[in-house]
Amino acid sequence: MGTLLKIFVGFWVIWIIWYITGGPLRDDKTKPFVRFNETGQIETVGR
């Protein structure tokens, strides 16, 4: 059971990092609501 929990947590950690950093499958139309600003801090973006 512990192994499944580690896989589950690992998946979500990788997914969140991928979402914040941009991921290879996104373009300008599908940018996230969270991004890095010019100073390197995370900011939220509304559409």
FILOSE-279597 format. One record per residue (C-alpha): residue in three letters; x negated, z negated, y. Coordinates in steps of 0.05 Angstrom, whole numbers, plus 5000, padded with zeros to 4 digits. Last residue first. Layout:
<keros>
<kero><residuo>ala</residuo><X>X</X><Z>Z</Z><Y>Y</Y></kero>
...
</keros>
This chain:
<keros>
<kero><residuo>arg</residuo><X>5160</X><Z>5361</Z><Y>5718</Y></kero>
<kero><residuo>gly</residuo><X>5132</X><Z>5291</Z><Y>5722</Y></kero>
<kero><residuo>val</residuo><X>5059</X><Z>5275</Z><Y>5711</Y></kero>
<kero><residuo>thr</residuo><X>5031</X><Z>5209</Z><Y>5688</Y></kero>
<kero><residuo>glu</residuo><X>4959</X><Z>5191</Z><Y>5704</Y></kero>
<kero><residuo>ile</residuo><X>4898</X><Z>5175</Z><Y>5662</Y></kero>
<kero><residuo>gln</residuo><X>4834</X><Z>5164</Z><Y>5701</Y></kero>
<kero><residuo>gly</residuo><X>4777</X><Z>5215</Z><Y>5700</Y></kero>
<kero><residuo>thr</residuo><X>4767</X><Z>5218</Z><Y>5775</Y></kero>
<kero><residuo>glu</residuo><X>4799</X><Z>5287</Z><Y>5781</Y></kero>
<kero><residuo>asn</residuo><X>4861</X><Z>5265</Z><Y>5742</Y></kero>
<kero><residuo>phe</residuo><X>4868</X><Z>5259</Z><Y>5666</Y></kero>
<kero><residuo>arg</residuo><X>4935</X><Z>5276</Z><Y>5636</Y></kero>
<kero><residuo>val</residuo><X>5002</X><Z>5247</Z><Y>5614</Y></kero>
<kero><residuo>phe</residuo><X>5068</X><Z>5284</Z><Y>5620</Y></kero>
<kero><residuo>pro</residuo><X>5041</X><Z>5335</Z><Y>5572</Y></kero>
<kero><residuo>lys</residuo><X>5027</X><Z>5408</Z><Y>5586</Y></kero>
<kero><residuo>thr</residuo><X>5074</X><Z>5456</Z><Y>5550</Y></kero>
<kero><residuo>lys</residuo><X>5083</X><Z>5511</Z><Y>5601</Y></kero>
<kero><residuo>asp</residuo><X>5009</X><Z>5511</Z><Y>5621</Y></kero>
<kero><residuo>asp</residuo><X>4986</X><Z>5520</Z><Y>5549</Y></kero>
<kero><residuo>arg</residuo><X>4982</X><Z>5476</Z><Y>5488</Y></kero>
<kero><residuo>leu</residuo><X>4957</X><Z>5492</Z><Y>5418</Y></kero>
<kero><residuo>pro</residuo><X>4885</X><Z>5469</Z><Y>5425</Y></kero>
<kero><residuo>gly</residuo><X>4901</X><Z>5397</Z><Y>5442</Y></kero>
<kero><residuo>gly</residuo><X>4905</X><Z>5371</Z><Y>5512</Y></kero>
<kero><residuo>thr</residuo><X>4865</X><Z>5307</Z><Y>5515</Y></kero>
<kero><residuo>ile</residuo><X>4925</X><Z>5261</Z><Y>5517</Y></kero>
<kero><residuo>tyr</residuo><X>4962</X><Z>5294</Z><Y>5459</Y></kero>
<kero><residuo>trp</residuo><X>4901</X><Z>5300</Z><Y>5415</Y></kero>
<kero><residuo>ile</residuo><X>4884</X><Z>5227</Z><Y>5426</Y></kero>
<kero><residuo>ile</residuo><X>4956</X><Z>5208</Z><Y>5410</Y></kero>
<kero><residuo>trp</residuo><X>4956</X><Z>5251</Z><Y>5347</Y></kero>
<kero><residuo>ile</residuo><X>4889</X><Z>5224</Z><Y>5322</Y></kero>
<kero><residuo>val</residuo><X>4914</X><Z>5152</Z><Y>5330</Y></kero>
<kero><residuo>trp</residuo><X>4980</X><Z>5171</Z><Y>5297</Y></kero>
<kero><residuo>phe</residuo><X>4947</X><Z>5201</Z><Y>5236</Y></kero>
<kero><residuo>gly</residuo><X>4899</X><Z>5142</Z><Y>5228</Y></kero>
<kero><residuo>val</residuo><X>4957</X><Z>5092</Z><Y>5230</Y></kero>
<kero><residuo>phe</residuo><X>4994</X><Z>5129</Z><Y>5175</Y></kero>
<kero><residuo>ile</residuo><X>4931</X><Z>5138</Z><Y>5132</Y></kero>
<kero><residuo>lys</residuo><X>4912</X><Z>5065</Z><Y>5141</Y></kero>
<kero><residuo>leu</residuo><X>4983</X><Z>5044</Z><Y>5122</Y></kero>
<kero><residuo>leu</residuo><X>4982</X><Z>5087</Z><Y>5060</Y></kero>
<kero><residuo>thr</residuo><X>4916</X><Z>5056</Z><Y>5039</Y></kero>
<kero><residuo>gly</residuo><X>4943</X><Z>4986</Z><Y>5048</Y></kero>
<kero><residuo>met</residuo><X>5000</X><Z>5000</Z><Y>5000</Y></kero>
</keros>
